[in-house]
Structures are given as C-alpha cells and as structure tokens.
Amino acid sequence: MTQTQNNQTRPFELGFYNFVDGGTNSLTGTKKDPAEVMKNMLEVIELADQVGLDVFGIGEHHRVEYLASAPEVILGAAAARTKNIRLSTAVTVLSSDDPVRVFQRFATVDLISNGRAEIMAGRGSFIESFPLFGYNLNDYDGLFDEKLRLLSQLNESTNITWSGKYRAPLNNLGVYPRPVQEKIPIWVAVGGTPESVVRAASMGLPMALAIIGGMPERFTPYLDLYREASKEYGFESSKIPLSINSHGFIADSAKEAIDEYYPLQTIMMNKIGRERGWAPATQEQLEKQRLLRGSDFVGTPEEIIEKILFQYDLFKHQRFLMYMGNNAIEHKKMMHAIELFGTKVAPVVRKEIAARQTG
C-alpha cells in the first residue's frame, strides 16, 4: 500500500502497539524474566500477523520500566517471523537520534521484511533520551523539526547534500542500504498541539494522533486543521492517511476486560501523573474513559467495533492502532485479546467502513 493511494479506496487498517514494558505486576510485585517478555512479545506479533492485523508498532523508551530502547532490533526479529503485517515504531524519538542512522536501520528492517517497514517519528513524551545522548532540552522542538526534515530528504534520494544547526553537514554522500519500498512511510506522531499538526501537514507526511484522555470530539479540530493546512502547502489531503492511536484491551466479557486492564492502568497513569503534576485519578474515574465518548477501547469485541465506527464517523481516518501494552497481563490473555482483535473486530470494521465509503 502506498501513501498516495486515494483514501476513499484505501482499506481501513487496524493494528496495535506496545512499549515492551518489563512485565512487573504493580499490584503483586511479581516480576517477569526480560527474556521471557521478549519471547512473548514476538509470539504476540506473530499471532497478530496470522489473524490478519495490518500494523504492529513498538515505542522507543529509555526508562527502567521498558525493554524497547532499540525497537528496530525487535522489529527485525519480528520481520523474520511474519509475512504480511507492517512493522513500525510508535514512536522513534527522532530528536535524540541521528536521522541517517534511523534511515539505515529502517531500510535494513525493510529488506528483512521485504518492504513492510514504517517509521513513526515523534519528539517523545518522555525526555530520558536527551541527557542520555547529550542533547539540550532547550532545543526540544528545533531538534525534531530539523531532523524530521533531514529524514524526509534521506527518503527521497540515495545521495544527499544537506546542512543544519544540530548535525554535521552532508556533501553529496550516499546513504545505504536502500529499502525495498520506493520510500519508507514516515508518520508523524502528534499529541495534540496545533504546531505539530501543521508541521506534519506542511511536509505532506501522514499524522498519527494520540488520544489517551478526554472526549474524542475535542480532537476533530486537529484533523480538520491537518487537512486544511495540507492543501495550503500544496498537498492533496485525500491521498494522505491519518491514524488515531489509543489505549485499550479486549476480552470476551466487559468485566474481564475491565478487571485485567484498569487496576494496572490506574497505577501506571498515576505514576506518570506524579512526574508531570497531574491530579491523581481513581480506577472508577478512569473506567469512564471506556464509554463510547471516552478515549479508552476496553471491552468486548462488539464494544470495540462500536467505538471504532463511532470515531470513524468523527474523523474519517484510515488507520486505528490500539496500545495493548501492559505485559503484566497474563500472556495467554494478551494472545486471546490479539486473536479477538484480528478475527472478531477487524473483519466487521473493515466491511462496515468500506460500505460507508461507497454508500
């Protein structure tokens, strides 16, 4: 599938992403062997491919809780075990990386996967990589803007001449290897700032909008802004896909989904909240996010279907990715959630959206 395909003829894509946390159960203190977590992760990706999901993504993190500081290595392992699923990051923290090396690593994944690699670039919601790799947080936005433009240019041609503020210049140098795809799809991950939306639109790059709290209706202006800005910059927005990324978990019953997801999610969100100065939330408060007009996709396949279709009517997006990322959940239950997503949710959603597009 190419990024220039008209959105009215583009099959709706569904997938999931994971940050590969270490699997520590914050309720019981039980810890998993990191090698076991990685083995389980590859099994989950392999199953996602087998049940027909379209995309899998891994988020780059440099915190003690997570194992995915080098997501391209995991994607390369997954590429060798899968046949059809597209393999992405969610996200690559481009601000603290070298775009040349990012391109080379993803081109390598593309070769292993025979043309299924994608890059989802972002500034990163956590900042540990900045001091780790010697970058100044005062340059937070400038670093991302410059490096995103360089990465996009690297995707255009083998030899490149370029100069900027934060990296040594390139003078007609070749960048290898080249991918199987003519161009590696580069998505821009956006958390909800108009400036980030306009930047993606100004470059003609597809946008992945994260909705992890609040009512989805309040995010419609961002997609409207993207489409309007892309036209102003000379791009045909109907040919550029957009994605909604949200948290969730699927089980046979709503009670099981709630019981598996929310106790652990409440602890995790409040831990992040303490770091960022958010007010603490109770589990009961967070559970409201699973209602139709909330952000979380937690429930039965039928509930997930209803919610995806509700948001499609709001956004007219082309991709939905669900963060099913708490590896403290029992592995067989995570595998079952992926099976439900691929066999129960995806076929119904694809059929219904195709009907709405042509109706």
C-alpha positions as CSV (number, residue, x, y, z in Angstrom):
1,M,0.0,0.0,0.0
2,T,1.4,3.4,-0.9
3,Q,0.9,6.7,0.8
4,T,-0.5,8.3,-2.4
5,Q,-3.5,5.9,-2.7
6,N,-6.8,7.8,-2.5
7,N,-8.3,7.4,0.9
8,Q,-11.7,6.6,-0.5
9,T,-10.3,3.4,-1.9
10,R,-7.9,2.6,0.9
11,P,-8.8,-0.4,3.1
12,F,-9.1,0.7,6.7
13,E,-6.1,-0.6,8.7
14,L,-6.1,-1.9,12.2
15,G,-3.2,-2.8,14.5
16,F,-1.7,-2.4,17.9
17,Y,1.4,-1.2,19.6
18,N,3.4,-1.9,22.7
19,F,6.3,-0.3,24.6
20,V,7.6,-3.7,25.8
21,D,7.4,-3.0,29.5
22,G,9.2,-5.4,31.7
23,G,6.0,-7.1,32.9
24,T,6.3,-6.2,36.5
25,N,2.9,-6.5,38.2
26,S,2.5,-3.3,40.2
27,L,-0.3,-4.9,42.3
28,T,1.6,-8.0,43.4
29,G,5.3,-7.0,42.7
30,T,5.7,-10.1,40.6
31,K,8.5,-9.7,38.0
32,K,9.0,-11.4,34.7
33,D,12.2,-12.5,33.2
34,P,13.1,-9.9,30.5
35,A,14.0,-12.7,28.0
36,E,10.5,-14.2,28.6
37,V,8.9,-10.9,28.0
38,M,10.7,-10.5,24.7
39,K,9.8,-14.1,23.7
40,N,6.2,-13.4,24.5
41,M,6.3,-10.1,22.5
42,L,7.5,-11.9,19.4
43,E,4.8,-14.5,19.8
44,V,2.1,-11.8,20.0
45,I,3.4,-10.1,16.8
46,E,3.5,-13.4,15.0
47,L,-0.1,-14.1,16.1
48,A,-1.2,-10.6,15.0
49,D,0.2,-11.4,11.6
50,Q,-1.6,-14.7,11.4
51,V,-5.0,-13.3,12.4
52,G,-4.8,-10.6,9.7
53,L,-4.0,-7.4,11.6
54,D,-2.3,-4.7,9.5
55,V,0.2,-3.0,11.6
56,F,2.4,-3.5,14.7
57,G,4.4,-0.8,16.4
58,I,7.0,-0.6,19.2
59,G,7.6,2.6,21.2
60,E,11.1,3.6,21.9
61,H,11.8,4.3,25.6
62,H,14.9,4.7,27.8
63,R,13.4,4.1,31.2
64,V,13.8,1.3,33.7
65,E,10.3,0.1,33.1
66,Y,10.8,-0.7,29.4
67,L,12.9,-3.1,27.3
68,A,12.5,-1.4,23.9
69,S,15.4,1.1,23.8
70,A,16.3,-0.4,20.4
71,P,12.9,-1.1,18.7
72,E,14.4,-1.7,15.3
73,V,16.2,-4.8,16.6
74,I,12.8,-6.2,17.8
75,L,11.2,-5.3,14.5
76,G,13.9,-7.1,12.6
77,A,13.3,-10.2,14.7
78,A,9.5,-9.9,14.0
79,A,10.1,-9.3,10.3
80,A,11.8,-12.7,10.1
81,R,8.8,-14.4,11.7
82,T,5.9,-12.7,9.9
83,K,4.7,-12.4,6.3
84,N,2.2,-9.5,5.9
85,I,1.9,-7.2,8.9
86,R,3.5,-3.8,8.6
87,L,6.2,-3.1,11.2
88,S,6.6,0.4,12.7
89,T,7.8,2.3,15.7
90,A,5.4,4.1,18.0
91,V,7.5,6.2,18.2
92,T,11.1,6.7,17.2
93,V,12.4,9.6,19.4
94,L,13.9,11.3,16.4
95,S,15.1,14.4,18.4
96,S,17.8,12.5,20.2
97,D,18.8,10.2,17.3
98,D,20.7,10.6,14.1
99,P,18.4,10.6,11.1
100,V,21.0,8.9,8.9
101,R,21.3,6.0,11.3
102,V,17.5,5.9,11.7
103,F,17.0,5.6,8.0
104,Q,19.7,3.0,7.7
105,R,18.2,0.8,10.5
106,F,14.7,1.0,9.0
107,A,16.0,0.3,5.5
108,T,17.5,-2.8,6.9
109,V,14.2,-3.8,8.5
110,D,12.6,-3.2,5.2
111,L,15.0,-5.6,3.5
112,I,14.4,-8.3,6.1
113,S,10.6,-7.8,5.9
114,N,10.5,-7.4,2.1
115,G,9.0,-4.0,2.2
116,R,7.0,-3.8,5.4
117,A,8.9,-1.2,7.5
118,E,7.5,2.1,8.6
119,I,8.8,4.9,10.8
120,M,6.6,6.8,13.2
121,A,8.6,9.8,14.3
122,G,7.9,11.9,17.4
123,R,9.5,14.2,19.9
124,G,8.9,11.7,22.6
125,S,6.6,12.1,25.6
126,F,9.5,11.2,27.9
127,I,12.8,13.0,28.0
128,E,15.3,10.5,29.3
129,S,17.0,10.1,25.9
130,F,18.1,13.8,25.8
131,P,20.7,13.7,28.6
132,L,21.5,10.1,27.7
133,F,22.7,11.1,24.3
134,G,23.9,14.6,25.1
135,Y,21.1,16.8,23.8
136,N,19.8,20.0,25.3
137,L,16.1,20.1,26.3
138,N,16.0,23.7,25.4
139,D,16.4,22.6,21.8
140,Y,13.4,20.2,22.1
141,D,11.4,21.5,19.2
142,G,14.2,22.7,17.0
143,L,15.9,19.3,17.1
144,F,12.8,17.5,16.0
145,D,11.9,19.9,13.2
146,E,15.4,19.8,11.7
147,K,15.8,16.0,12.0
148,L,12.4,15.3,10.6
149,R,13.2,17.3,7.5
150,L,16.5,15.6,7.1
151,L,14.9,12.1,7.5
152,S,12.3,13.0,4.9
153,Q,15.1,14.2,2.5
154,L,17.0,10.9,3.0
155,N,13.9,9.1,1.9
156,E,13.9,10.9,-1.4
157,S,17.3,10.0,-2.9
158,T,20.5,8.0,-2.3
159,N,22.9,10.8,-2.4
160,I,22.3,13.9,-0.2
161,T,23.7,17.3,0.3
162,W,22.4,18.9,3.5
163,S,23.4,21.3,6.3
164,G,21.7,22.3,9.5
165,K,22.2,23.6,13.0
166,Y,22.4,20.4,15.1
167,R,24.3,17.9,12.9
168,A,27.4,17.9,10.7
169,P,26.7,18.7,7.1
170,L,26.4,16.1,4.3
171,N,28.1,16.9,1.0
172,N,26.8,14.6,-1.8
173,L,27.1,11.5,0.4
174,G,25.4,8.2,-0.3
175,V,23.2,6.7,2.4
176,Y,22.9,2.9,2.3
177,P,21.3,0.4,2.2
178,R,18.2,1.5,0.3
179,P,14.9,-0.1,1.2
180,V,12.7,-2.4,-0.8
181,Q,9.9,0.2,-0.9
182,E,10.5,3.2,-3.1
183,K,10.1,5.3,0.1
184,I,9.7,4.1,3.7
185,P,6.4,5.5,5.0
186,I,7.2,8.2,7.6
187,W,4.4,9.1,10.0
188,V,4.5,12.0,12.4
189,A,3.1,11.2,15.9
190,V,1.2,14.2,17.4
191,G,-0.1,14.5,20.9
192,G,-2.4,17.4,20.3
193,T,-0.6,20.7,19.6
194,P,-1.6,22.7,16.5
195,E,2.0,23.5,15.7
196,S,2.8,19.7,15.4
197,V,-0.2,19.2,13.2
198,V,0.8,22.0,10.8
199,R,4.3,20.7,10.7
200,A,3.2,17.3,9.5
201,A,0.8,18.8,7.0
202,S,3.4,21.2,5.7
203,M,5.6,18.3,4.8
204,G,2.9,16.1,3.3
205,L,3.5,13.4,5.9
206,P,0.8,11.3,7.4
207,M,-0.2,12.1,11.0
208,A,-0.9,9.7,13.9
209,L,-2.9,11.5,16.6
210,A,-2.7,10.0,20.1
211,I,-6.0,10.2,22.0
212,I,-5.3,8.9,25.6
213,G,-7.7,11.0,27.6
214,G,-10.9,13.1,27.2
215,M,-13.7,13.1,24.7
216,P,-12.8,12.2,21.1
217,E,-14.9,15.1,19.7
218,R,-12.5,17.6,21.1
219,F,-9.8,16.3,18.7
220,T,-11.8,16.8,15.5
221,P,-10.3,20.3,15.0
222,Y,-6.8,18.8,14.8
223,L,-7.8,16.6,11.8
224,D,-9.6,19.5,10.2
225,L,-6.6,21.7,10.7
226,Y,-4.3,19.0,9.2
227,R,-6.5,18.7,6.0
228,E,-6.8,22.5,5.6
229,A,-3.0,23.1,6.2
230,S,-2.0,20.3,3.8
231,K,-4.0,21.9,1.0
232,E,-2.4,25.3,1.8
233,Y,1.0,23.7,1.4
234,G,0.1,22.1,-2.0
235,F,-0.7,18.6,-0.9
236,E,-3.8,16.6,-1.7
237,S,-5.0,15.6,1.7
238,S,-7.4,12.9,0.3
239,K,-4.3,10.9,-0.6
240,I,-2.5,11.1,2.8
241,P,-3.6,8.6,5.5
242,L,-4.4,9.6,9.1
243,S,-4.3,7.4,12.2
244,I,-5.9,7.5,15.6
245,N,-3.9,5.8,18.4
246,S,-5.5,5.0,21.7
247,H,-5.2,2.7,24.7
248,G,-7.3,-0.5,25.2
249,F,-7.7,-4.1,25.9
250,I,-10.2,-6.7,24.5
251,A,-11.7,-9.7,26.3
252,D,-14.8,-12.0,26.0
253,S,-16.7,-10.0,28.6
254,A,-16.6,-6.4,29.6
255,K,-16.0,-7.4,33.2
256,E,-12.9,-9.4,32.3
257,A,-11.5,-6.5,30.2
258,I,-12.1,-4.0,33.0
259,D,-10.6,-6.3,35.7
260,E,-7.5,-7.0,33.6
261,Y,-6.8,-3.5,32.3
262,Y,-7.9,-0.9,34.8
263,P,-6.2,-1.9,38.1
264,L,-2.8,-1.9,36.4
265,Q,-3.6,1.1,34.2
266,T,-4.6,3.2,37.2
267,I,-1.3,2.7,38.9
268,M,0.7,3.4,35.8
269,M,-1.2,6.6,34.9
270,N,-0.9,7.9,38.4
271,K,2.8,7.2,38.4
272,I,3.2,9.2,35.2
273,G,0.9,11.8,36.6
274,R,3.1,12.4,39.7
275,E,6.0,13.1,37.4
276,R,4.0,15.6,35.3
277,G,2.0,17.2,38.0
278,W,-1.4,15.7,37.1
279,A,-4.1,15.2,39.7
280,P,-4.4,11.6,40.8
281,A,-7.3,9.5,39.4
282,T,-9.3,6.7,40.9
283,Q,-10.0,3.5,38.9
284,E,-13.7,4.4,38.8
285,Q,-12.8,7.8,37.2
286,L,-10.6,6.1,34.6
287,E,-13.2,3.5,33.8
288,K,-15.4,6.2,32.4
289,Q,-12.9,6.5,29.5
290,R,-14.2,3.2,28.2
291,L,-17.6,4.6,27.5
292,L,-18.5,5.4,23.9
293,R,-17.4,9.1,24.1
294,G,-14.2,8.3,26.1
295,S,-10.7,7.6,24.9
296,D,-10.1,4.0,26.0
297,F,-11.0,1.0,23.9
298,V,-11.6,-1.5,26.7
299,G,-14.4,-4.1,26.5
300,T,-15.8,-6.9,24.3
301,P,-15.3,-7.1,20.5
302,E,-18.7,-5.7,20.0
303,E,-18.0,-2.6,22.2
304,I,-14.6,-2.1,20.4
305,I,-16.3,-2.3,17.0
306,E,-19.0,0.3,18.0
307,K,-16.3,2.7,19.3
308,I,-14.1,2.4,16.3
309,L,-17.0,3.1,14.0
310,F,-18.2,6.0,16.2
311,Q,-14.8,7.6,15.9
312,Y,-14.6,6.9,12.1
313,D,-17.7,9.0,11.7
314,L,-16.0,11.8,13.6
315,F,-12.5,11.7,12.0
316,K,-12.8,9.8,8.6
317,H,-9.3,8.4,9.4
318,Q,-7.7,5.5,7.6
319,R,-5.9,3.6,10.5
320,F,-6.6,2.8,14.1
321,L,-3.9,1.5,16.4
322,M,-4.6,0.3,19.9
323,Y,-2.0,0.4,22.7
324,M,-2.2,-3.1,24.3
325,G,0.9,-2.7,26.3
326,N,0.8,-3.9,29.8
327,N,2.9,-7.1,29.8
328,A,2.0,-7.9,33.4
329,I,-1.3,-9.2,31.9
330,E,-1.1,-12.9,31.6
331,H,0.4,-13.9,28.2
332,K,-2.4,-16.2,27.2
333,K,-4.9,-13.4,27.8
334,M,-2.9,-11.0,25.7
335,M,-2.7,-13.6,23.0
336,H,-6.5,-14.0,23.2
337,A,-7.0,-10.2,23.0
338,I,-5.0,-10.2,19.8
339,E,-7.0,-13.1,18.4
340,L,-10.3,-11.3,19.2
341,F,-8.9,-8.1,17.6
342,G,-8.0,-9.9,14.4
343,T,-10.8,-12.3,14.0
344,K,-13.8,-10.6,15.6
345,V,-13.2,-6.8,15.4
346,A,-11.1,-6.2,12.3
347,P,-13.4,-8.0,9.7
348,V,-16.5,-6.2,10.8
349,V,-14.9,-2.8,11.0
350,R,-13.3,-3.2,7.5
351,K,-16.6,-4.3,6.0
352,E,-18.6,-1.6,7.6
353,I,-16.2,1.3,6.8
354,A,-15.9,0.1,3.2
355,A,-19.7,0.2,2.9
356,R,-19.7,3.7,4.4
357,Q,-17.1,4.9,1.9
358,T,-19.0,3.7,-1.1
359,G,-22.6,4.3,0.2
